[in-house]
Amino acid sequence: MRIIAGSAKGRPLKGPKGPGLRPTSDRVRESLFNILGQWLEGLVVLDLFAGTGALAFESLSRGASRAVLVDKGKEALRLCRENAAALGMLERSEILSSAVDSRLAPTLTSRGPFDLVFADPPYADFAPAQ
């Protein structure tokens, strides 16, 4: 996993070890960000279910002004912090430990408004009941 374009182009992202997190692939991110193009300049980004933070950090690399990353998993939060530090993006990112539900709304209201919201939940959260 790596940053695809922008100021951090080619820089590696730490990924999960073992099952649990399944990051968005480089190919999917590249397609998504090709569509977004230059619209990211100066935007404030919210990355729900952040995982490794790849979507937020790609946005920051391509000109977003700041990003708020939200995840409830300990491993995901650790990876977000480590990736932000390794990329020199700590000052422009805020990493929140929280489930993505209605209780999160007041916290986000004080940090917004957001220009772009990514929501890439883990498959397990939406799997049919057995």
C-alpha positions in Angstrom: 0.0 0.0 0.0 1.2 3.4 -0.9 0.2 7.0 -1.5 -0.6 7.2 -5.2 -0.2 10.9 -6.1 0.5 14.4 -4.7 3.0 15.6 -2.2 3.5 12.2 -0.6 3.5 10.2 -3.9 5.0 6.8 -3.6 5.3 6.9 0.2 4.3 3.6 1.8 1.4 3.1 4.2 1.5 0.6 7.0 -1.1 -2.0 6.7 -2.7 -4.5 9.0 -1.1 -7.8 10.0 -3.5 -10.7 10.0 -7.3 -10.7 9.6 -9.7 -7.9 10.6 -8.8 -4.9 8.5 -9.1 -5.0 4.8 -7.7 -1.8 3.3 -9.1 -0.3 0.1 -6.8 -1.4 -2.7 -4.4 1.0 -4.5 -6.3 0.4 -7.7 -9.7 1.3 -6.2 -8.2 4.4 -4.6 -6.5 5.4 -7.8 -9.8 5.2 -9.7 -11.7 7.1 -7.0 -9.1 9.9 -6.9 -8.9 10.1 -10.6 -12.6 11.0 -10.6 -12.1 13.6 -7.8 -9.2 15.1 -9.7 -8.2 18.6 -8.5 -11.4 19.2 -6.5 -9.5 18.2 -3.3 -7.5 21.4 -3.0 -8.3 23.1 0.3 -11.1 20.7 1.3 -11.9 19.4 4.8 -12.2 15.6 4.6 -14.0 13.2 7.0 -12.9 9.5 6.8 -15.4 7.2 8.6 -14.2 3.7 9.3 -10.8 5.0 8.5 -8.9 1.7 8.8 -5.3 2.6 7.8 -6.3 6.2 6.9 -5.4 5.6 3.2 -8.4 7.7 1.9 -7.7 10.6 4.2 -4.0 10.6 3.6 -4.4 10.3 -0.1 -6.7 13.4 0.1 -4.2 15.3 2.2 -1.4 14.4 -0.3 -3.5 15.8 -3.1 -4.2 19.1 -1.4 -7.0 18.7 1.2 -6.4 21.1 4.0 -7.2 18.8 6.9 -8.8 15.4 7.6 -10.7 13.9 10.5 -10.4 10.1 10.7 -12.8 8.0 12.7 -12.5 4.3 13.7 -13.2 2.2 16.7 -10.6 -0.5 16.3 -7.4 -0.3 18.3 -5.3 -1.6 15.4 -6.9 0.8 13.0 -6.3 3.8 15.3 -2.6 2.7 15.7 -2.2 2.4 12.0 -3.8 5.8 11.4 -1.4 7.4 13.9 1.7 5.7 12.6 0.8 6.5 9.0 0.1 10.2 9.8 3.4 10.5 11.6 5.4 8.7 8.9 3.8 10.9 6.2 4.3 14.1 8.2 0.5 14.7 8.3 -0.1 14.7 12.0 -0.8 18.5 12.1 -3.4 18.3 9.4 -5.2 15.2 10.7 -7.3 14.4 13.7 -7.8 10.8 14.7 -10.9 9.9 16.7 -11.7 6.7 18.5 -15.4 6.2 18.1 -18.0 3.9 16.6 -19.8 5.4 13.7 -23.3 5.9 15.0 -25.6 8.7 16.1 -23.5 9.4 19.2 -20.7 10.6 17.0 -22.8 13.5 15.5 -22.1 16.1 18.2 -18.4 15.4 18.1 -18.3 15.8 14.3 -20.4 18.9 14.4 -17.8 20.7 16.4 -15.1 19.7 13.9 -16.9 20.4 10.6 -18.3 21.4 8.3 -16.8 18.7 6.0 -16.5 19.1 2.2 -16.0 15.5 1.5 -17.0 12.4 3.4 -15.6 8.9 2.9 -17.5 5.9 4.4 -15.8 2.6 3.7 -17.1 0.3 6.4 -15.7 -3.2 7.0 -17.6 -5.9 5.3 -18.2 -7.7 8.6 -20.3 -4.8 9.9 -22.8 -5.4 7.2 -22.7 -9.2 6.7 -26.1 -11.0 6.8 -27.0 -12.5 10.2 -26.2 -16.2 10.4 
